[in-house]
Amino acid sequence: MKILLLGRTGYLGTQFLTLYPDAVTPRVDIGNPEAVSALLEAEKPDVVINAAGKTGRPNVDWCEDHKEETLHANVLGPLVLLEECAKRDIYWVHMSSGCIYQGDNGGTGYTEKDTPNFMGSFYSRSKAWSDQILKEFPVLVLRIRMPFDDSQNERSLITKISKYSRLLDVPNSLTYLPDFLTAAKVLIERRKTGLYNIVNPGALSPYQVMQKYCEIVNPSHTIERLTLDHLSDVVKAGRSNCILSTAKIESEGIMIQPIEQAVDQALRAIATAKK
């Protein structure tokens, strides 16, 4: 199986490379139809994985001032891939985000059938737009939330929030990337299509995650609790706070460990590495 991986230098791209170390990893502007067409003709992959996109640095506030670039990568790019892969009957996988919802959907979590209800940031709007288009076609769309692992990668949630003194205390779905990769591999092998939420069951707030960090990794680390009422004091764009349903992925027989267990596992590994 020849896999073509787009976005190899990003956080998710490097994760997929651990799963598919022999993947072809070209650099290409996915929003350029001619470049994508030439690439697919030259490589003739069996599977295309799109982990390219704009999330902004240091965070999604960047997208508010770079809307054209965000639109190009997060909306136009997937549409180009949709058309070019369809012409060649190539199975492809698109990385998406659960940051398109707000709330917990009455305690049940948002399913893949629920219409996005959070439009508070341009980043979230761009992901919602592409999701709503791609769901109409035979594409595997993988939604994650606040991804993390046990590395020191600057894009890992644990690394990011360890740099902040004030953290939001609102429960959210989170994705432990080793568990995500296991689930993604199964779905790809089965050639599944459609939207899939891949998050660890349960919910934790960034503040709760860092409380665990203080207990397990660094007892001298200090944090301050930030409430939703004061979030606008520290961010430019709104932030999605939501819980996603894991019923669909579980219906595939893919069981993912609870989020508290996953966070503890990652933090213990980080603590060991720091010794």
DRENDO-1510 file (C-alpha; in Angstrom, 1 decimal, always signed):
<recs>
REC; n; res; u; v; w
REC; 1; MET; +0.0; +0.0; +0.0 .
REC; 2; LYS; +1.6; +3.2; -1.1 .
REC; 3; ILE; +0.7; +6.1; +1.1 .
REC; 4; LEU; +1.2; +9.8; +0.2 .
REC; 5; LEU; +1.3; +12.0; +3.3 .
REC; 6; LEU; +0.7; +15.7; +3.0 .
REC; 7; GLY; +1.8; +18.0; +5.8 .
REC; 8; ARG; +4.6; +15.8; +7.1 .
REC; 9; THR; +6.4; +18.7; +8.9 .
REC; 10; GLY; +3.4; +19.5; +11.1 .
REC; 11; TYR; +2.5; +18.0; +14.4 .
REC; 12; LEU; +0.0; +15.5; +13.0 .
REC; 13; GLY; +2.1; +14.8; +10.0 .
REC; 14; THR; +5.1; +13.7; +12.2 .
REC; 15; GLN; +2.7; +11.5; +14.1 .
REC; 16; PHE; +1.4; +9.8; +11.0 .
REC; 17; LEU; +5.0; +9.1; +9.9 .
REC; 18; THR; +5.5; +7.0; +13.0 .
REC; 19; LEU; +2.5; +4.9; +11.7 .
REC; 20; TYR; +3.6; +4.9; +8.1 .
REC; 21; PRO; +7.4; +5.4; +8.0 .
REC; 22; ASP; +7.6; +4.5; +4.3 .
REC; 23; ALA; +5.0; +7.1; +3.2 .
REC; 24; VAL; +5.9; +9.4; +0.4 .
REC; 25; THR; +6.1; +12.9; +1.9 .
REC; 26; PRO; +6.3; +15.6; -0.8 .
REC; 27; ARG; +5.9; +19.3; -0.2 .
REC; 28; VAL; +3.0; +20.7; -2.2 .
REC; 29; ASP; +0.5; +23.5; -2.1 .
REC; 30; ILE; -2.7; +21.6; -1.7 .
REC; 31; GLY; -4.6; +24.6; -2.9 .
REC; 32; ASN; -2.9; +24.5; -6.3 .
REC; 33; PRO; -4.9; +22.1; -8.6 .
REC; 34; GLU; -2.1; +21.9; -11.1 .
REC; 35; ALA; +0.5; +21.0; -8.5 .
REC; 36; VAL; -1.7; +18.4; -6.8 .
REC; 37; SER; -2.6; +16.8; -10.2 .
REC; 38; ALA; +1.0; +16.5; -11.2 .
REC; 39; LEU; +1.9; +15.0; -7.9 .
REC; 40; LEU; -0.8; +12.4; -8.0 .
REC; 41; GLU; +0.1; +11.5; -11.6 .
REC; 42; ALA; +3.7; +11.1; -10.7 .
REC; 43; GLU; +3.3; +9.1; -7.4 .
REC; 44; LYS; +0.1; +7.1; -8.1 .
REC; 45; PRO; -0.6; +6.5; -4.4 .
REC; 46; ASP; -3.2; +4.0; -3.0 .
REC; 47; VAL; -4.0; +6.3; -0.1 .
REC; 48; VAL; -3.6; +10.0; +0.4 .
REC; 49; ILE; -3.5; +11.4; +4.0 .
REC; 50; ASN; -4.0; +15.1; +4.3 .
REC; 51; ALA; -2.5; +16.4; +7.5 .
REC; 52; ALA; -1.8; +19.9; +6.0 .
REC; 53; GLY; -3.7; +22.9; +7.2 .
REC; 54; LYS; -3.5; +26.2; +9.1 .
REC; 55; THR; -4.1; +26.2; +12.9 .
REC; 56; GLY; -2.0; +29.3; +13.6 .
REC; 57; ARG; +1.0; +30.1; +15.7 .
REC; 58; PRO; +1.1; +30.4; +18.6 .
REC; 59; ASN; -2.6; +29.7; +18.4 .
REC; 60; VAL; -5.8; +30.1; +16.4 .
REC; 61; ASP; -5.8; +33.9; +17.0 .
REC; 62; TRP; -3.3; +34.0; +14.1 .
REC; 63; CYS; -6.1; +32.9; +11.7 .
REC; 64; GLU; -8.1; +36.1; +12.5 .
REC; 65; ASP; -5.4; +38.2; +10.8 .
REC; 66; HIS; -4.6; +35.7; +8.0 .
REC; 67; LYS; -8.0; +34.7; +6.7 .
REC; 68; GLU; -6.9; +34.3; +3.1 .
REC; 69; GLU; -4.1; +31.9; +4.0 .
REC; 70; THR; -6.4; +30.0; +6.4 .
REC; 71; LEU; -9.1; +29.7; +3.8 .
REC; 72; HIS; -6.6; +28.5; +1.1 .
REC; 73; ALA; -5.2; +25.7; +3.3 .
REC; 74; ASN; -8.3; +24.7; +5.3 .
REC; 75; VAL; -11.1; +25.0; +2.6 .
REC; 76; LEU; -9.7; +25.3; -0.9 .
REC; 77; GLY; -7.0; +22.7; -0.3 .
REC; 78; PRO; -9.4; +19.9; +0.7 .
REC; 79; LEU; -11.7; +20.8; -2.2 .
REC; 80; VAL; -8.8; +20.4; -4.6 .
REC; 81; LEU; -7.9; +17.1; -3.1 .
REC; 82; LEU; -11.5; +16.0; -3.3 .
REC; 83; GLU; -11.6; +16.7; -7.0 .
REC; 84; GLU; -8.2; +15.4; -8.0 .
REC; 85; CYS; -8.5; +12.2; -5.9 .
REC; 86; ALA; -12.0; +11.5; -7.2 .
REC; 87; LYS; -10.7; +11.8; -10.8 .
REC; 88; ARG; -8.2; +9.0; -10.1 .
REC; 89; ASP; -10.4; +6.9; -7.7 .
REC; 90; ILE; -7.9; +7.4; -4.9 .
REC; 91; TYR; -9.0; +6.8; -1.3 .
REC; 92; TRP; -8.1; +9.7; +0.9 .
REC; 93; VAL; -8.2; +10.8; +4.5 .
REC; 94; HIS; -8.6; +14.3; +5.8 .
REC; 95; MET; -7.6; +15.6; +9.3 .
REC; 96; SER; -10.3; +17.8; +10.8 .
REC; 97; SER; -11.2; +19.2; +14.2 .
REC; 98; GLY; -14.0; +19.0; +16.7 .
REC; 99; CYS; -13.5; +22.7; +17.4 .
REC; 100; ILE; -16.8; +23.4; +15.6 .
REC; 101; TYR; -19.1; +22.8; +18.5 .
REC; 102; GLN; -19.9; +24.5; +21.8 .
REC; 103; GLY; -21.3; +22.7; +24.8 .
REC; 104; ASP; -22.0; +19.0; +25.6 .
REC; 105; ASN; -25.3; +18.6; +23.6 .
REC; 106; GLY; -27.4; +18.0; +26.6 .
REC; 107; GLY; -24.9; +15.7; +28.2 .
REC; 108; THR; -24.7; +13.2; +25.3 .
REC; 109; GLY; -21.9; +14.8; +23.3 .
REC; 110; TYR; -22.0; +15.9; +19.7 .
REC; 111; THR; -22.2; +13.2; +17.2 .
REC; 112; GLU; -21.0; +13.2; +13.6 .
REC; 113; LYS; -24.5; +14.0; +12.4 .
REC; 114; ASP; -24.9; +17.2; +14.5 .
REC; 115; THR; -24.6; +20.5; +12.6 .
REC; 116; PRO; -21.6; +22.6; +13.8 .
REC; 117; ASN; -22.8; +25.3; +16.2 .
REC; 118; PHE; -19.6; +27.2; +17.1 .
REC; 119; MET; -18.6; +30.0; +14.7 .
REC; 120; GLY; -16.6; +32.1; +17.2 .
REC; 121; SER; -13.3; +32.0; +15.4 .
REC; 122; PHE; -12.3; +32.0; +11.7 .
REC; 123; TYR; -10.3; +28.8; +12.2 .
REC; 124; SER; -13.4; +27.0; +13.5 .
REC; 125; ARG; -15.5; +28.4; +10.7 .
REC; 126; SER; -13.0; +27.2; +8.1 .
REC; 127; LYS; -13.0; +23.7; +9.6 .
REC; 128; ALA; -16.8; +23.6; +9.7 .
REC; 129; TRP; -17.1; +24.7; +6.1 .
REC; 130; SER; -14.8; +21.9; +4.8 .
REC; 131; ASP; -16.4; +19.3; +7.0 .
REC; 132; GLN; -19.9; +20.1; +5.8 .
REC; 133; ILE; -18.8; +19.7; +2.2 .
REC; 134; LEU; -16.6; +16.6; +2.6 .
REC; 135; LYS; -19.3; +14.7; +4.5 .
REC; 136; GLU; -21.2; +14.5; +1.2 .
REC; 137; PHE; -18.5; +12.5; -0.5 .
REC; 138; PRO; -16.6; +9.2; +0.1 .
REC; 139; VAL; -13.8; +10.7; +2.2 .
REC; 140; LEU; -12.6; +9.6; +5.6 .
REC; 141; VAL; -12.7; +12.7; +7.8 .
REC; 142; LEU; -11.0; +12.3; +11.3 .
REC; 143; ARG; -11.9; +14.8; +13.9 .
REC; 144; ILE; -9.7; +15.3; +16.9 .
REC; 145; ARG; -9.7; +17.7; +19.9 .
REC; 146; MET; -6.8; +19.4; +21.7 .
REC; 147; PRO; -4.3; +16.7; +20.7 .
REC; 148; PHE; -1.5; +15.7; +23.0 .
REC; 149; ASP; +1.2; +13.0; +23.5 .
REC; 150; ASP; +4.1; +12.5; +25.8 .
REC; 151; SER; +6.6; +14.4; +23.8 .
REC; 152; GLN; +7.9; +18.0; +24.2 .
REC; 153; ASN; +6.4; +19.0; +20.8 .
REC; 154; GLU; +5.3; +22.6; +21.0 .
REC; 155; ARG; +2.0; +21.7; +19.5 .
REC; 156; SER; +1.1; +19.1; +22.1 .
REC; 157; LEU; -1.6; +20.4; +24.4 .
REC; 158; ILE; +0.4; +19.6; +27.5 .
REC; 159; THR; +3.5; +21.5; +26.2 .
REC; 160; LYS; +1.4; +24.5; +25.2 .
REC; 161; ILE; -0.6; +24.9; +28.4 .
REC; 162; SER; +2.5; +24.4; +30.6 .
REC; 163; LYS; +3.6; +27.8; +29.3 .
REC; 164; TYR; +0.5; +29.6; +30.5 .
REC; 165; SER; -0.1; +30.9; +34.0 .
REC; 166; ARG; -3.9; +31.1; +33.6 .
REC; 167; LEU; -5.9; +28.2; +32.3 .
REC; 168; LEU; -9.5; +27.7; +31.4 .
REC; 169; ASP; -11.5; +25.4; +33.7 .
REC; 170; VAL; -14.1; +24.2; +31.3 .
REC; 171; PRO; -14.3; +20.4; +30.5 .
REC; 172; ASN; -13.5; +19.4; +26.9 .
REC; 173; SER; -13.0; +16.3; +24.8 .
REC; 174; LEU; -9.3; +15.6; +24.2 .
REC; 175; THR; -7.3; +13.3; +21.9 .
REC; 176; TYR; -4.3; +11.3; +23.0 .
REC; 177; LEU; -2.5; +10.8; +19.8 .
REC; 178; PRO; -1.2; +7.3; +20.3 .
REC; 179; ASP; -4.8; +6.2; +20.8 .
REC; 180; PHE; -5.8; +8.2; +17.8 .
REC; 181; LEU; -3.2; +6.6; +15.5 .
REC; 182; THR; -4.4; +3.1; +16.6 .
REC; 183; ALA; -8.0; +4.0; +15.7 .
REC; 184; ALA; -7.0; +5.8; +12.4 .
REC; 185; LYS; -5.0; +2.8; +11.2 .
REC; 186; VAL; -8.0; +0.4; +11.7 .
REC; 187; LEU; -10.3; +2.8; +9.8 .
REC; 188; ILE; -7.9; +3.3; +6.9 .
REC; 189; GLU; -7.3; -0.5; +6.6 .
REC; 190; ARG; -11.1; -1.0; +6.4 .
REC; 191; ARG; -11.4; +1.8; +3.9 .
REC; 192; LYS; -14.0; +3.6; +5.9 .
REC; 193; THR; -15.5; +6.9; +4.8 .
REC; 194; GLY; -17.4; +9.7; +6.5 .
REC; 195; LEU; -16.9; +11.7; +9.6 .
REC; 196; TYR; -15.5; +10.1; +12.8 .
REC; 197; ASN; -14.9; +11.8; +16.1 .
REC; 198; ILE; -11.7; +10.3; +17.6 .
REC; 199; VAL; -11.4; +11.5; +21.1 .
REC; 200; ASN; -10.8; +9.7; +24.4 .
REC; 201; PRO; -14.0; +9.1; +26.3 .
REC; 202; GLY; -14.7; +11.6; +29.1 .
REC; 203; ALA; -13.7; +15.2; +29.5 .
REC; 204; LEU; -11.1; +17.3; +31.3 .
REC; 205; SER; -10.4; +21.1; +31.3 .
REC; 206; PRO; -6.9; +22.5; +30.5 .
REC; 207; TYR; -6.8; +23.6; +34.1 .
REC; 208; GLN; -7.5; +20.0; +35.3 .
REC; 209; VAL; -4.8; +18.7; +33.0 .
REC; 210; MET; -2.3; +21.1; +34.4 .
REC; 211; GLN; -3.3; +20.2; +38.0 .
REC; 212; LYS; -2.3; +16.6; +37.1 .
REC; 213; TYR; +0.9; +18.0; +35.6 .
REC; 214; CYS; +1.7; +19.6; +39.0 .
REC; 215; GLU; +1.0; +16.4; +40.8 .
REC; 216; ILE; +3.0; +14.0; +38.5 .
REC; 217; VAL; +5.6; +16.1; +36.7 .
REC; 218; ASN; +6.5; +19.3; +38.5 .
REC; 219; PRO; +5.1; +20.1; +42.0 .
REC; 220; SER; +6.6; +23.5; +41.9 .
REC; 221; HIS; +4.6; +24.6; +38.8 .
REC; 222; THR; +1.9; +27.1; +39.6 .
REC; 223; ILE; -1.3; +27.8; +37.7 .
REC; 224; GLU; -4.3; +30.1; +38.1 .
REC; 225; ARG; -7.8; +29.1; +37.3 .
REC; 226; LEU; -9.5; +31.0; +34.5 .
REC; 227; THR; -13.3; +31.1; +34.1 .
REC; 228; LEU; -15.2; +31.4; +30.8 .
REC; 229; ASP; -16.3; +34.9; +31.8 .
REC; 230; HIS; -12.7; +36.1; +31.7 .
REC; 231; LEU; -11.5; +34.2; +28.6 .
REC; 232; SER; -11.8; +37.3; +26.4 .
REC; 233; ASP; -9.2; +38.9; +28.6 .
REC; 234; VAL; -6.5; +36.6; +27.2 .
REC; 235; VAL; -7.6; +35.7; +23.7 .
REC; 236; LYS; -8.6; +37.5; +20.5 .
REC; 237; ALA; -11.0; +35.0; +19.0 .
REC; 238; GLY; -13.5; +32.9; +20.8 .
REC; 239; ARG; -12.7; +29.3; +21.8 .
REC; 240; SER; -14.7; +26.2; +21.3 .
REC; 241; ASN; -15.4; +24.2; +24.4 .
REC; 242; CYS; -17.2; +21.0; +23.7 .
REC; 243; ILE; -17.6; +17.3; +24.3 .
REC; 244; LEU; -17.9; +14.9; +21.4 .
REC; 245; SER; -19.7; +11.6; +21.3 .
REC; 246; THR; -17.5; +8.5; +20.9 .
REC; 247; ALA; -20.4; +6.2; +20.0 .
REC; 248; LYS; -19.6; +5.9; +16.3 .
REC; 249; ILE; -16.0; +4.9; +16.7 .
REC; 250; GLU; -17.0; +2.5; +19.5 .
REC; 251; SER; -19.6; +1.0; +17.1 .
REC; 252; GLU; -16.6; +0.0; +14.9 .
REC; 253; GLY; -15.3; -2.1; +17.8 .
REC; 254; ILE; -12.5; +0.3; +18.4 .
REC; 255; MET; -12.3; +1.0; +22.1 .
REC; 256; ILE; -10.2; +4.0; +23.3 .
REC; 257; GLN; -9.0; +4.4; +26.9 .
REC; 258; PRO; -10.7; +7.0; +29.1 .
REC; 259; ILE; -9.2; +10.5; +29.0 .
REC; 260; GLU; -8.0; +10.6; +32.6 .
REC; 261; GLN; -6.1; +7.4; +32.1 .
REC; 262; ALA; -4.6; +8.7; +28.9 .
REC; 263; VAL; -3.5; +12.0; +30.5 .
REC; 264; ASP; -1.9; +10.1; +33.4 .
REC; 265; GLN; -0.1; +7.8; +31.0 .
REC; 266; ALA; +1.4; +10.8; +29.1 .
REC; 267; LEU; +2.3; +12.7; +32.2 .
REC; 268; ARG; +4.1; +9.7; +33.8 .
REC; 269; ALA; +6.2; +9.3; +30.6 .
REC; 270; ILE; +7.0; +13.0; +30.6 .
REC; 271; ALA; +8.0; +12.8; +34.3 .
REC; 272; THR; +10.3; +9.9; +33.6 .
REC; 273; ALA; +11.9; +11.6; +30.6 .
REC; 274; LYS; +12.7; +14.7; +32.8 .
REC; 275; LYS; +14.6; +12.7; +35.4 .
</recs>
